[in-house]
Amino acid sequence: MPKPLVPDTPEGPASYVCYSTWLSDAAEVRAIADRQCRRSGMDVTALLGQSWTPMRCGLLTPEVAAFRCGRGGYGY
């Protein structure tokens, strides 16, 4: 099951989602990012990147995806 991390970047609002490719699909990860961005009244506008980060996200969800949040964005 994916787990969200608190959005916090100097570049602006972002949504970070920890997940496992063995347990989660892209739609689940994107849905969590959508919910996190909507809490700030925004939508997901871009995928910023993905990384393997077991020390930050944990062994069960060792990967993280970062999404840009924005208003009236381009969608992704």
mmCIF file of the N, C-alpha and C atoms, coordinates in Angstrom:
data_MODEL
# 
_entry.id   MODEL 
# 
loop_
_atom_site.group_PDB 
_atom_site.id 
_atom_site.type_symbol 
_atom_site.label_atom_id 
_atom_site.label_alt_id 
_atom_site.label_comp_id 
_atom_site.label_asym_id 
_atom_site.label_entity_id 
_atom_site.label_seq_id 
_atom_site.pdbx_PDB_ins_code 
_atom_site.Cartn_x 
_atom_site.Cartn_y 
_atom_site.Cartn_z 
_atom_site.occupancy 
_atom_site.B_iso_or_equiv 
_atom_site.pdbx_formal_charge 
_atom_site.auth_seq_id 
_atom_site.auth_comp_id 
_atom_site.auth_asym_id 
_atom_site.auth_atom_id 
_atom_site.pdbx_PDB_model_num 
ATOM 1   N N  . MET A 1 1  ? 0.839  -1.186 0.000   1.00 0.00 ? 1  MET A N  1 
ATOM 2   C CA . MET A 1 1  ? 0.000  0.000  0.000   1.00 0.00 ? 1  MET A CA 1 
ATOM 3   C C  . MET A 1 1  ? 0.884  1.249  0.000   1.00 0.00 ? 1  MET A C  1 
ATOM 4   N N  . PRO A 1 2  ? 0.695  2.161  -0.930  1.00 0.00 ? 2  PRO A N  1 
ATOM 5   C CA . PRO A 1 2  ? 1.489  3.400  -0.942  1.00 0.00 ? 2  PRO A CA 1 
ATOM 6   C C  . PRO A 1 2  ? 1.222  4.235  0.295   1.00 0.00 ? 2  PRO A C  1 
ATOM 7   N N  . LYS A 1 3  ? 2.208  5.025  0.688   1.00 0.00 ? 3  LYS A N  1 
ATOM 8   C CA . LYS A 1 3  ? 2.009  5.941  1.804   1.00 0.00 ? 3  LYS A CA 1 
ATOM 9   C C  . LYS A 1 3  ? 2.501  7.320  1.388   1.00 0.00 ? 3  LYS A C  1 
ATOM 10  N N  . PRO A 1 4  ? 1.754  8.377  1.765   1.00 0.00 ? 4  PRO A N  1 
ATOM 11  C CA . PRO A 1 4  ? 2.157  9.733  1.402   1.00 0.00 ? 4  PRO A CA 1 
ATOM 12  C C  . PRO A 1 4  ? 3.197  10.282 2.364   1.00 0.00 ? 4  PRO A C  1 
ATOM 13  N N  . LEU A 1 5  ? 4.030  11.163 1.857   1.00 0.00 ? 5  LEU A N  1 
ATOM 14  C CA . LEU A 1 5  ? 4.929  11.960 2.686   1.00 0.00 ? 5  LEU A CA 1 
ATOM 15  C C  . LEU A 1 5  ? 4.435  13.395 2.638   1.00 0.00 ? 5  LEU A C  1 
ATOM 16  N N  . VAL A 1 6  ? 4.775  14.178 3.615   1.00 0.00 ? 6  VAL A N  1 
ATOM 17  C CA . VAL A 1 6  ? 4.315  15.562 3.673   1.00 0.00 ? 6  VAL A CA 1 
ATOM 18  C C  . VAL A 1 6  ? 4.971  16.378 2.562   1.00 0.00 ? 6  VAL A C  1 
ATOM 19  N N  . PRO A 1 7  ? 4.164  17.092 1.763   1.00 0.00 ? 7  PRO A N  1 
ATOM 20  C CA . PRO A 1 7  ? 4.748  17.930 0.703   1.00 0.00 ? 7  PRO A CA 1 
ATOM 21  C C  . PRO A 1 7  ? 5.573  19.080 1.298   1.00 0.00 ? 7  PRO A C  1 
ATOM 22  N N  . ASP A 1 8  ? 6.779  19.299 0.798   1.00 0.00 ? 8  ASP A N  1 
ATOM 23  C CA . ASP A 1 8  ? 7.618  20.376 1.294   1.00 0.00 ? 8  ASP A CA 1 
ATOM 24  C C  . ASP A 1 8  ? 8.852  20.513 0.415   1.00 0.00 ? 8  ASP A C  1 
ATOM 25  N N  . THR A 1 9  ? 8.840  21.461 -0.516  1.00 0.00 ? 9  THR A N  1 
ATOM 26  C CA . THR A 1 9  ? 10.023 21.726 -1.322  1.00 0.00 ? 9  THR A CA 1 
ATOM 27  C C  . THR A 1 9  ? 10.208 23.228 -1.454  1.00 0.00 ? 9  THR A C  1 
ATOM 28  N N  . PRO A 1 10 ? 11.426 23.699 -1.627  1.00 0.00 ? 10 PRO A N  1 
ATOM 29  C CA . PRO A 1 10 ? 11.649 25.134 -1.825  1.00 0.00 ? 10 PRO A CA 1 
ATOM 30  C C  . PRO A 1 10 ? 11.105 25.634 -3.160  1.00 0.00 ? 10 PRO A C  1 
ATOM 31  N N  . GLU A 1 11 ? 10.930 24.750 -4.138  1.00 0.00 ? 11 GLU A N  1 
ATOM 32  C CA . GLU A 1 11 ? 10.428 25.144 -5.452  1.00 0.00 ? 11 GLU A CA 1 
ATOM 33  C C  . GLU A 1 11 ? 8.918  25.359 -5.466  1.00 0.00 ? 11 GLU A C  1 
ATOM 34  N N  . GLY A 1 12 ? 8.225  24.915 -4.439  1.00 0.00 ? 12 GLY A N  1 
ATOM 35  C CA . GLY A 1 12 ? 6.774  25.065 -4.385  1.00 0.00 ? 12 GLY A CA 1 
ATOM 36  C C  . GLY A 1 12 ? 6.116  23.769 -3.964  1.00 0.00 ? 12 GLY A C  1 
ATOM 37  N N  . PRO A 1 13 ? 4.792  23.761 -4.018  1.00 0.00 ? 13 PRO A N  1 
ATOM 38  C CA . PRO A 1 13 ? 4.053  22.588 -3.557  1.00 0.00 ? 13 PRO A CA 1 
ATOM 39  C C  . PRO A 1 13 ? 4.389  21.341 -4.364  1.00 0.00 ? 13 PRO A C  1 
ATOM 40  N N  . ALA A 1 14 ? 4.544  20.246 -3.659  1.00 0.00 ? 14 ALA A N  1 
ATOM 41  C CA . ALA A 1 14 ? 4.788  18.962 -4.305  1.00 0.00 ? 14 ALA A CA 1 
ATOM 42  C C  . ALA A 1 14 ? 4.108  17.883 -3.484  1.00 0.00 ? 14 ALA A C  1 
ATOM 43  N N  . SER A 1 15 ? 3.897  16.748 -4.100  1.00 0.00 ? 15 SER A N  1 
ATOM 44  C CA . SER A 1 15 ? 3.337  15.589 -3.424  1.00 0.00 ? 15 SER A CA 1 
ATOM 45  C C  . SER A 1 15 ? 4.327  14.453 -3.577  1.00 0.00 ? 15 SER A C  1 
ATOM 46  N N  . TYR A 1 16 ? 4.764  13.897 -2.455  1.00 0.00 ? 16 TYR A N  1 
ATOM 47  C CA . TYR A 1 16 ? 5.672  12.757 -2.466  1.00 0.00 ? 16 TYR A CA 1 
ATOM 48  C C  . TYR A 1 16 ? 4.895  11.529 -2.031  1.00 0.00 ? 16 TYR A C  1 
ATOM 49  N N  . VAL A 1 17 ? 5.022  10.437 -2.762  1.00 0.00 ? 17 VAL A N  1 
ATOM 50  C CA . VAL A 1 17 ? 4.318  9.207  -2.430  1.00 0.00 ? 17 VAL A CA 1 
ATOM 51  C C  . VAL A 1 17 ? 5.319  8.056  -2.396  1.00 0.00 ? 17 VAL A C  1 
ATOM 52  N N  . CYS A 1 18 ? 5.426  7.400  -1.239  1.00 0.00 ? 18 CYS A N  1 
ATOM 53  C CA . CYS A 1 18 ? 6.257  6.201  -1.126  1.00 0.00 ? 18 CYS A CA 1 
ATOM 54  C C  . CYS A 1 18 ? 5.428  4.999  -1.552  1.00 0.00 ? 18 CYS A C  1 
ATOM 55  N N  . TYR A 1 19 ? 6.047  4.068  -2.268  1.00 0.00 ? 19 TYR A N  1 
ATOM 56  C CA . TYR A 1 19 ? 5.301  2.920  -2.777  1.00 0.00 ? 19 TYR A CA 1 
ATOM 57  C C  . TYR A 1 19 ? 6.250  1.778  -3.098  1.00 0.00 ? 19 TYR A C  1 
ATOM 58  N N  . SER A 1 20 ? 5.684  0.643  -3.431  1.00 0.00 ? 20 SER A N  1 
ATOM 59  C CA . SER A 1 20 ? 6.437  -0.513 -3.895  1.00 0.00 ? 20 SER A CA 1 
ATOM 60  C C  . SER A 1 20 ? 5.878  -0.934 -5.244  1.00 0.00 ? 20 SER A C  1 
ATOM 61  N N  . THR A 1 21 ? 6.741  -1.117 -6.220  1.00 0.00 ? 21 THR A N  1 
ATOM 62  C CA . THR A 1 21 ? 6.260  -1.559 -7.535  1.00 0.00 ? 21 THR A CA 1 
ATOM 63  C C  . THR A 1 21 ? 5.680  -2.968 -7.465  1.00 0.00 ? 21 THR A C  1 
ATOM 64  N N  . TRP A 1 22 ? 6.025  -3.728 -6.442  1.00 0.00 ? 22 TRP A N  1 
ATOM 65  C CA . TRP A 1 22 ? 5.480  -5.080 -6.273  1.00 0.00 ? 22 TRP A CA 1 
ATOM 66  C C  . TRP A 1 22 ? 4.064  -5.045 -5.726  1.00 0.00 ? 22 TRP A C  1 
ATOM 67  N N  . LEU A 1 23 ? 3.715  -3.993 -4.959  1.00 0.00 ? 23 LEU A N  1 
ATOM 68  C CA . LEU A 1 23 ? 2.427  -3.953 -4.270  1.00 0.00 ? 23 LEU A CA 1 
ATOM 69  C C  . LEU A 1 23 ? 1.461  -2.894 -4.793  1.00 0.00 ? 23 LEU A C  1 
ATOM 70  N N  . SER A 1 24 ? 1.936  -1.924 -5.547  1.00 0.00 ? 24 SER A N  1 
ATOM 71  C CA . SER A 1 24 ? 1.107  -0.802 -5.969  1.00 0.00 ? 24 SER A CA 1 
ATOM 72  C C  . SER A 1 24 ? 1.211  -0.587 -7.466  1.00 0.00 ? 24 SER A C  1 
ATOM 73  N N  . ASP A 1 25 ? 0.128  -0.075 -8.040  1.00 0.00 ? 25 ASP A N  1 
ATOM 74  C CA . ASP A 1 25 ? 0.203  0.280  -9.459  1.00 0.00 ? 25 ASP A CA 1 
ATOM 75  C C  . ASP A 1 25 ? 0.222  1.800  -9.603  1.00 0.00 ? 25 ASP A C  1 
ATOM 76  N N  . ALA A 1 26 ? 0.492  2.261  -10.802 1.00 0.00 ? 26 ALA A N  1 
ATOM 77  C CA . ALA A 1 26 ? 0.638  3.697  -11.062 1.00 0.00 ? 26 ALA A CA 1 
ATOM 78  C C  . ALA A 1 26 ? -0.630 4.477  -10.714 1.00 0.00 ? 26 ALA A C  1 
ATOM 79  N N  . ALA A 1 27 ? -1.795 3.890  -10.941 1.00 0.00 ? 27 ALA A N  1 
ATOM 80  C CA . ALA A 1 27 ? -3.057 4.578  -10.652 1.00 0.00 ? 27 ALA A CA 1 
ATOM 81  C C  . ALA A 1 27 ? -3.217 4.852  -9.155  1.00 0.00 ? 27 ALA A C  1 
ATOM 82  N N  . GLU A 1 28 ? -2.817 3.906  -8.306  1.00 0.00 ? 28 GLU A N  1 
ATOM 83  C CA . GLU A 1 28 ? -2.874 4.103  -6.854  1.00 0.00 ? 28 GLU A CA 1 
ATOM 84  C C  . GLU A 1 28 ? -1.961 5.238  -6.414  1.00 0.00 ? 28 GLU A C  1 
ATOM 85  N N  . VAL A 1 29 ? -0.746 5.235  -6.931  1.00 0.00 ? 29 VAL A N  1 
ATOM 86  C CA . VAL A 1 29 ? 0.234  6.256  -6.571  1.00 0.00 ? 29 VAL A CA 1 
ATOM 87  C C  . VAL A 1 29 ? -0.258 7.628  -7.014  1.00 0.00 ? 29 VAL A C  1 
ATOM 88  N N  . ARG A 1 30 ? -0.772 7.726  -8.233  1.00 0.00 ? 30 ARG A N  1 
ATOM 89  C CA . ARG A 1 30 ? -1.291 8.995  -8.755  1.00 0.00 ? 30 ARG A CA 1 
ATOM 90  C C  . ARG A 1 30 ? -2.496 9.468  -7.950  1.00 0.00 ? 30 ARG A C  1 
ATOM 91  N N  . ALA A 1 31 ? -3.371 8.558  -7.517  1.00 0.00 ? 31 ALA A N  1 
ATOM 92  C CA . ALA A 1 31 ? -4.545 8.935  -6.729  1.00 0.00 ? 31 ALA A CA 1 
ATOM 93  C C  . ALA A 1 31 ? -4.137 9.565  -5.397  1.00 0.00 ? 31 ALA A C  1 
ATOM 94  N N  . ILE A 1 32 ? -3.101 9.031  -4.763  1.00 0.00 ? 32 ILE A N  1 
ATOM 95  C CA . ILE A 1 32 ? -2.620 9.614  -3.511  1.00 0.00 ? 32 ILE A CA 1 
ATOM 96  C C  . ILE A 1 32 ? -2.051 11.005 -3.763  1.00 0.00 ? 32 ILE A C  1 
ATOM 97  N N  . ALA A 1 33 ? -1.287 11.165 -4.834  1.00 0.00 ? 33 ALA A N  1 
ATOM 98  C CA . ALA A 1 33 ? -0.748 12.489 -5.177  1.00 0.00 ? 33 ALA A CA 1 
ATOM 99  C C  . ALA A 1 33 ? -1.885 13.473 -5.446  1.00 0.00 ? 33 ALA A C  1 
ATOM 100 N N  . ASP A 1 34 ? -2.916 13.031 -6.159  1.00 0.00 ? 34 ASP A N  1 
ATOM 101 C CA . ASP A 1 34 ? -4.084 13.895 -6.417  1.00 0.00 ? 34 ASP A CA 1 
ATOM 102 C C  . ASP A 1 34 ? -4.715 14.361 -5.109  1.00 0.00 ? 34 ASP A C  1 
ATOM 103 N N  . ARG A 1 35 ? -4.918 13.435 -4.179  1.00 0.00 ? 35 ARG A N  1 
ATOM 104 C CA . ARG A 1 35 ? -5.535 13.798 -2.891  1.00 0.00 ? 35 ARG A CA 1 
ATOM 105 C C  . ARG A 1 35 ? -4.671 14.794 -2.127  1.00 0.00 ? 35 ARG A C  1 
ATOM 106 N N  . GLN A 1 36 ? -3.355 14.577 -2.118  1.00 0.00 ? 36 GLN A N  1 
ATOM 107 C CA . GLN A 1 36 ? -2.465 15.496 -1.402  1.00 0.00 ? 36 GLN A CA 1 
ATOM 108 C C  . GLN A 1 36 ? -2.487 16.890 -2.029  1.00 0.00 ? 36 GLN A C  1 
ATOM 109 N N  . CYS A 1 37 ? -2.445 16.980 -3.336  1.00 0.00 ? 37 CYS A N  1 
ATOM 110 C CA . CYS A 1 37 ? -2.481 18.298 -3.988  1.00 0.00 ? 37 CYS A CA 1 
ATOM 111 C C  . CYS A 1 37 ? -3.819 18.987 -3.757  1.00 0.00 ? 37 CYS A C  1 
ATOM 112 N N  . ARG A 1 38 ? -4.917 18.241 -3.781  1.00 0.00 ? 38 ARG A N  1 
ATOM 113 C CA . ARG A 1 38 ? -6.250 18.839 -3.581  1.00 0.00 ? 38 ARG A CA 1 
ATOM 114 C C  . ARG A 1 38 ? -6.414 19.445 -2.198  1.00 0.00 ? 38 ARG A C  1 
ATOM 115 N N  . ARG A 1 39 ? -5.683 18.919 -1.209  1.00 0.00 ? 39 ARG A N  1 
ATOM 116 C CA . ARG A 1 39 ? -5.745 19.511 0.144   1.00 0.00 ? 39 ARG A CA 1 
ATOM 117 C C  . ARG A 1 39 ? -5.308 20.968 0.126   1.00 0.00 ? 39 ARG A C  1 
ATOM 118 N N  . SER A 1 40 ? -4.486 21.339 -0.847  1.00 0.00 ? 40 SER A N  1 
ATOM 119 C CA . SER A 1 40 ? -4.035 22.723 -1.002  1.00 0.00 ? 40 SER A CA 1 
ATOM 120 C C  . SER A 1 40 ? -4.808 23.434 -2.094  1.00 0.00 ? 40 SER A C  1 
ATOM 121 N N  . GLY A 1 41 ? -5.888 22.833 -2.584  1.00 0.00 ? 41 GLY A N  1 
ATOM 122 C CA . GLY A 1 41 ? -6.702 23.442 -3.633  1.00 0.00 ? 41 GLY A CA 1 
ATOM 123 C C  . GLY A 1 41 ? -6.030 23.398 -4.995  1.00 0.00 ? 41 GLY A C  1 
ATOM 124 N N  . MET A 1 42 ? -5.160 22.418 -5.221  1.00 0.00 ? 42 MET A N  1 
ATOM 125 C CA . MET A 1 42 ? -4.416 22.333 -6.476  1.00 0.00 ? 42 MET A CA 1 
ATOM 126 C C  . MET A 1 42 ? -4.614 20.963 -7.117  1.00 0.00 ? 42 MET A C  1 
ATOM 127 N N  . ASP A 1 43 ? -4.088 20.843 -8.326  1.00 0.00 ? 43 ASP A N  1 
ATOM 128 C CA . ASP A 1 43 ? -4.102 19.586 -9.063  1.00 0.00 ? 43 ASP A CA 1 
ATOM 129 C C  . ASP A 1 43 ? -2.669 19.139 -9.308  1.00 0.00 ? 43 ASP A C  1 
ATOM 130 N N  . VAL A 1 44 ? -2.483 17.867 -9.643  1.00 0.00 ? 44 VAL A N  1 
ATOM 131 C CA . VAL A 1 44 ? -1.173 17.384 -10.077 1.00 0.00 ? 44 VAL A CA 1 
ATOM 132 C C  . VAL A 1 44 ? -0.927 17.933 -11.480 1.00 0.00 ? 44 VAL A C  1 
ATOM 133 N N  . THR A 1 45 ? 0.220  18.606 -11.661 1.00 0.00 ? 45 THR A N  1 
ATOM 134 C CA . THR A 1 45 ? 0.537  19.169 -12.976 1.00 0.00 ? 45 THR A CA 1 
ATOM 135 C C  . THR A 1 45 ? 1.690  18.469 -13.667 1.00 0.00 ? 45 THR A C  1 
ATOM 136 N N  . ALA A 1 46 ? 2.501  17.718 -12.912 1.00 0.00 ? 46 ALA A N  1 
ATOM 137 C CA . ALA A 1 46 ? 3.643  17.038 -13.541 1.00 0.00 ? 46 ALA A CA 1 
ATOM 138 C C  . ALA A 1 46 ? 4.210  15.972 -12.612 1.00 0.00 ? 46 ALA A C  1 
ATOM 139 N N  . LEU A 1 47 ? 4.822  14.984 -13.212 1.00 0.00 ? 47 LEU A N  1 
ATOM 140 C CA . LEU A 1 47 ? 5.624  14.021 -12.474 1.00 0.00 ? 47 LEU A CA 1 
ATOM 141 C C  . LEU A 1 47 ? 7.044  14.565 -12.465 1.00 0.00 ? 47 LEU A C  1 
ATOM 142 N N  . LEU A 1 48 ? 7.585  14.836 -11.280 1.00 0.00 ? 48 LEU A N  1 
ATOM 143 C CA . LEU A 1 48 ? 8.930  15.398 -11.170 1.00 0.00 ? 48 LEU A CA 1 
ATOM 144 C C  . LEU A 1 48 ? 10.000 14.328 -11.261 1.00 0.00 ? 48 LEU A C  1 
ATOM 145 N N  . GLY A 1 49 ? 9.693  13.130 -10.785 1.00 0.00 ? 49 GLY A N  1 
ATOM 146 C CA . GLY A 1 49 ? 10.667 12.057 -10.855 1.00 0.00 ? 49 GLY A CA 1 
ATOM 147 C C  . GLY A 1 49 ? 10.350 10.942 -9.886  1.00 0.00 ? 49 GLY A C  1 
ATOM 148 N N  . GLN A 1 50 ? 11.107 9.859  -10.010 1.00 0.00 ? 50 GLN A N  1 
ATOM 149 C CA . GLN A 1 50 ? 10.951 8.703  -9.157  1.00 0.00 ? 50 GLN A CA 1 
ATOM 150 C C  . GLN A 1 50 ? 12.337 8.252  -8.711  1.00 0.00 ? 50 GLN A C  1 
ATOM 151 N N  . SER A 1 51 ? 12.403 7.653  -7.526  1.00 0.00 ? 51 SER A N  1 
ATOM 152 C CA . SER A 1 51 ? 13.686 7.224  -7.000  1.00 0.00 ? 51 SER A CA 1 
ATOM 153 C C  . SER A 1 51 ? 13.496 6.059  -6.036  1.00 0.00 ? 51 SER A C  1 
ATOM 154 N N  . TRP A 1 52 ? 14.552 5.266  -5.874  1.00 0.00 ? 52 TRP A N  1 
ATOM 155 C CA . TRP A 1 52 ? 14.572 4.179  -4.897  1.00 0.00 ? 52 TRP A CA 1 
ATOM 156 C C  . TRP A 1 52 ? 15.173 4.744  -3.637  1.00 0.00 ? 52 TRP A C  1 
ATOM 157 N N  . THR A 1 53 ? 14.402 4.841  -2.542  1.00 0.00 ? 53 THR A N  1 
ATOM 158 C CA . THR A 1 53 ? 14.857 5.483  -1.309  1.00 0.00 ? 53 THR A CA 1 
ATOM 159 C C  . THR A 1 53 ? 14.429 4.695  -0.075  1.00 0.00 ? 53 THR A C  1 
ATOM 160 N N  . PRO A 1 54 ? 14.939 3.481  0.120   1.00 0.00 ? 54 PRO A N  1 
ATOM 161 C CA . PRO A 1 54 ? 14.489 2.673  1.257   1.00 0.00 ? 54 PRO A CA 1 
ATOM 162 C C  . PRO A 1 54 ? 14.787 3.297  2.621   1.00 0.00 ? 54 PRO A C  1 
ATOM 163 N N  . MET A 1 55 ? 15.820 4.123  2.714   1.00 0.00 ? 55 MET A N  1 
ATOM 164 C CA . MET A 1 55 ? 16.132 4.744  4.001   1.00 0.00 ? 55 MET A CA 1 
ATOM 165 C C  . MET A 1 55 ? 15.109 5.814  4.364   1.00 0.00 ? 55 MET A C  1 
ATOM 166 N N  . ARG A 1 56 ? 14.537 6.470  3.381   1.00 0.00 ? 56 ARG A N  1 
ATOM 167 C CA . ARG A 1 56 ? 13.546 7.511  3.640   1.00 0.00 ? 56 ARG A CA 1 
ATOM 168 C C  . ARG A 1 56 ? 12.128 6.943  3.709   1.00 0.00 ? 56 ARG A C  1 
ATOM 169 N N  . CYS A 1 57 ? 11.847 5.975  2.844   1.00 0.00 ? 57 CYS A N  1 
ATOM 170 C CA . CYS A 1 57 ? 10.482 5.482  2.725   1.00 0.00 ? 57 CYS A CA 1 
ATOM 171 C C  . CYS A 1 57 ? 10.220 4.165  3.442   1.00 0.00 ? 57 CYS A C  1 
ATOM 172 N N  . GLY A 1 58 ? 11.230 3.440  3.784   1.00 0.00 ? 58 GLY A N  1 
ATOM 173 C CA . GLY A 1 58 ? 11.033 2.163  4.457   1.00 0.00 ? 58 GLY A CA 1 
ATOM 174 C C  . GLY A 1 58 ? 11.212 0.990  3.510   1.00 0.00 ? 58 GLY A C  1 
ATOM 175 N N  . LEU A 1 59 ? 11.420 -0.173 4.073   1.00 0.00 ? 59 LEU A N  1 
ATOM 176 C CA . LEU A 1 59 ? 11.701 -1.355 3.262   1.00 0.00 ? 59 LEU A CA 1 
ATOM 177 C C  . LEU A 1 59 ? 10.487 -1.891 2.523   1.00 0.00 ? 59 LEU A C  1 
ATOM 178 N N  . LEU A 1 60 ? 9.285  -1.687 3.066   1.00 0.00 ? 60 LEU A N  1 
ATOM 179 C CA . LEU A 1 60 ? 8.077  -2.181 2.386   1.00 0.00 ? 60 LEU A CA 1 
ATOM 180 C C  . LEU A 1 60 ? 7.634  -1.276 1.247   1.00 0.00 ? 60 LEU A C  1 
ATOM 181 N N  . THR A 1 61 ? 7.994  0.000  1.324   1.00 0.00 ? 61 THR A N  1 
ATOM 182 C CA . THR A 1 61 ? 7.664  0.968  0.268   1.00 0.00 ? 61 THR A CA 1 
ATOM 183 C C  . THR A 1 61 ? 8.937  1.735  -0.095  1.00 0.00 ? 61 THR A C  1 
ATOM 184 N N  . PRO A 1 62 ? 9.905  1.090  -0.738  1.00 0.00 ? 62 PRO A N  1 
ATOM 185 C CA . PRO A 1 62 ? 11.233 1.674  -0.917  1.00 0.00 ? 62 PRO A CA 1 
ATOM 186 C C  . PRO A 1 62 ? 11.368 2.704  -2.039  1.00 0.00 ? 62 PRO A C  1 
ATOM 187 N N  . GLU A 1 63 ? 10.322 2.940  -2.796  1.00 0.00 ? 63 GLU A N  1 
ATOM 188 C CA . GLU A 1 63 ? 10.413 3.880  -3.905  1.00 0.00 ? 63 GLU A CA 1 
ATOM 189 C C  . GLU A 1 63 ? 9.569  5.114  -3.623  1.00 0.00 ? 63 GLU A C  1 
ATOM 190 N N  . VAL A 1 64 ? 9.953  6.237  -4.198  1.00 0.00 ? 64 VAL A N  1 
ATOM 191 C CA . VAL A 1 64 ? 9.191  7.470  -4.021  1.00 0.00 ? 64 VAL A CA 1 
ATOM 192 C C  . VAL A 1 64 ? 8.972  8.112  -5.389  1.00 0.00 ? 64 VAL A C  1 
ATOM 193 N N  . ALA A 1 65 ? 7.772  8.663  -5.563  1.00 0.00 ? 65 ALA A N  1 
ATOM 194 C CA . ALA A 1 65 ? 7.449  9.443  -6.758  1.00 0.00 ? 65 ALA A CA 1 
ATOM 195 C C  . ALA A 1 65 ? 7.120  10.853 -6.288  1.00 0.00 ? 65 ALA A C  1 
ATOM 196 N N  . ALA A 1 66 ? 7.644  11.841 -6.988  1.00 0.00 ? 66 ALA A N  1 
ATOM 197 C CA . ALA A 1 66 ? 7.390  13.242 -6.649  1.00 0.00 ? 66 ALA A CA 1 
ATOM 198 C C  . ALA A 1 66 ? 6.571  13.874 -7.767  1.00 0.00 ? 66 ALA A C  1 
ATOM 199 N N  . PHE A 1 67 ? 5.486  14.529 -7.383  1.00 0.00 ? 67 PHE A N  1 
ATOM 200 C CA . PHE A 1 67 ? 4.585  15.179 -8.334  1.00 0.00 ? 67 PHE A CA 1 
ATOM 201 C C  . PHE A 1 67 ? 4.523  16.664 -8.018  1.00 0.00 ? 67 PHE A C  1 
ATOM 202 N N  . ARG A 1 68 ? 4.446  17.508 -9.032  1.00 0.00 ? 68 ARG A N  1 
ATOM 203 C CA . ARG A 1 68 ? 4.272  18.951 -8.861  1.00 0.00 ? 68 ARG A CA 1 
ATOM 204 C C  . ARG A 1 68 ? 2.787  19.245 -8.700  1.00 0.00 ? 68 ARG A C  1 
ATOM 205 N N  . CYS A 1 69 ? 2.437  20.078 -7.739  1.00 0.00 ? 69 CYS A N  1 
ATOM 206 C CA . CYS A 1 69 ? 1.072  20.550 -7.549  1.00 0.00 ? 69 CYS A CA 1 
ATOM 207 C C  . CYS A 1 69 ? 0.971  21.965 -8.111  1.00 0.00 ? 69 CYS A C  1 
ATOM 208 N N  . GLY A 1 70 ? -0.162 22.310 -8.697  1.00 0.00 ? 70 GLY A N  1 
ATOM 209 C CA . GLY A 1 70 ? -0.356 23.662 -9.226  1.00 0.00 ? 70 GLY A CA 1 
ATOM 210 C C  . GLY A 1 70 ? -1.799 23.935 -9.544  1.00 0.00 ? 70 GLY A C  1 
ATOM 211 N N  . ARG A 1 71 ? -2.066 25.160 -9.956  1.00 0.00 ? 71 ARG A N  1 
ATOM 212 C CA . ARG A 1 71 ? -3.423 25.583 -10.321 1.00 0.00 ? 71 ARG A CA 1 
ATOM 213 C C  . ARG A 1 71 ? -3.491 25.782 -11.827 1.00 0.00 ? 71 ARG A C  1 
ATOM 214 N N  . GLY A 1 72 ? -4.587 25.318 -12.401 1.00 0.00 ? 72 GLY A N  1 
ATOM 215 C CA . GLY A 1 72 ? -4.801 25.522 -13.830 1.00 0.00 ? 72 GLY A CA 1 
ATOM 216 C C  . GLY A 1 72 ? -3.651 24.988 -14.655 1.00 0.00 ? 72 GLY A C  1 
ATOM 217 N N  . GLY A 1 73 ? -3.063 23.919 -14.168 1.00 0.00 ? 73 GLY A N  1 
ATOM 218 C CA . GLY A 1 73 ? -1.869 23.389 -14.802 1.00 0.00 ? 73 GLY A CA 1 
ATOM 219 C C  . GLY A 1 73 ? -2.122 22.675 -16.109 1.00 0.00 ? 73 GLY A C  1 
ATOM 220 N N  . TYR A 1 74 ? -1.103 22.069 -16.567 1.00 0.00 ? 74 TYR A N  1 
ATOM 221 C CA . TYR A 1 74 ? -1.126 21.392 -17.853 1.00 0.00 ? 74 TYR A CA 1 
ATOM 222 C C  . TYR A 1 74 ? -1.619 19.962 -17.744 1.00 0.00 ? 74 TYR A C  1 
ATOM 223 N N  . GLY A 1 75 ? -1.699 19.445 -16.518 1.00 0.00 ? 75 GLY A N  1 
ATOM 224 C CA . GLY A 1 75 ? -2.051 18.049 -16.348 1.00 0.00 ? 75 GLY A CA 1 
ATOM 225 C C  . GLY A 1 75 ? -0.863 17.192 -16.745 1.00 0.00 ? 75 GLY A C  1 
ATOM 226 N N  . TYR A 1 76 ? -0.955 15.953 -16.427 1.00 0.00 ? 76 TYR A N  1 
ATOM 227 C CA . TYR A 1 76 ? 0.140  15.079 -16.822 1.00 0.00 ? 76 TYR A CA 1 
ATOM 228 C C  . TYR A 1 76 ? -0.396 13.720 -17.128 1.00 0.00 ? 76 TYR A C  1 
# 
